[in-house]
């Protein structure tokens, strides 16, 4: 077990990997859920294939 917790910098604990505790795991989860973290995506047109009118 090497490395440190990405939240507080303490040594990692295998049970909470990659964090040191449940608290740090919960802090990370809250950051994802609140929008503090974001994964960049590709920009697309407003109209997707599913939304285009069906031609008859």
URZITA-V368423 format. One record per residue. N is the residue number from 1. RES is the residue in three letters. OMEGA is omega in radians with two decimals (none if undefined). BURIAL is + if it has 9 or more other C-alpha atoms within 8 Angstrom, else -. D_CENTER is the distance of its C-alpha to the mean C-alpha in whole Angstrom. Layout:
N,RES,OMEGA,BURIAL,D_CENTER  N,RES,OMEGA,BURIAL,D_CENTER
This chain:
1,UNK,3.12,-,23  2,UNK,-3.13,-,22  3,UNK,-3.13,-,20  4,UNK,3.14,+,19  5,UNK,-3.13,+,16  6,UNK,-3.13,-,13  7,UNK,-3.03,-,14  8,UNK,3.11,-,17  9,UNK,3.09,-,19  10,UNK,3.10,-,21  11,UNK,3.12,+,21  12,UNK,3.05,+,19  13,UNK,-3.04,+,20  14,UNK,-3.10,-,20  15,UNK,-3.09,-,20  16,UNK,-3.06,+,16  17,UNK,0.13,-,15  18,UNK,-3.09,+,14  19,UNK,-3.14,+,14  20,UNK,-3.07,+,18  21,UNK,3.07,+,18  22,UNK,3.14,-,16  23,UNK,-3.13,-,16  24,UNK,3.07,+,14  25,UNK,3.12,+,12  26,UNK,3.08,-,12  27,UNK,3.14,+,12  28,UNK,3.11,+,8  29,UNK,3.12,-,7  30,UNK,3.12,-,10  31,UNK,3.09,+,8  32,UNK,-3.06,+,5  33,UNK,-3.12,-,8  34,UNK,3.12,-,10  35,UNK,3.09,-,9  36,UNK,3.06,-,9  37,UNK,3.06,-,6  38,UNK,3.07,-,7  39,UNK,-3.12,-,7  40,UNK,3.12,-,11  41,UNK,3.11,-,13  42,UNK,3.06,-,17  43,UNK,3.13,-,19  44,UNK,3.05,-,21  45,UNK,3.10,-,24  46,UNK,-3.08,-,24  47,UNK,3.09,-,26  48,UNK,-3.13,-,25  49,UNK,-3.12,-,27  50,UNK,-3.06,-,27  51,UNK,-3.12,-,28  52,UNK,3.12,-,31  53,UNK,3.14,-,34  54,UNK,3.10,-,36  55,UNK,-3.14,-,39  56,UNK,none,-,42
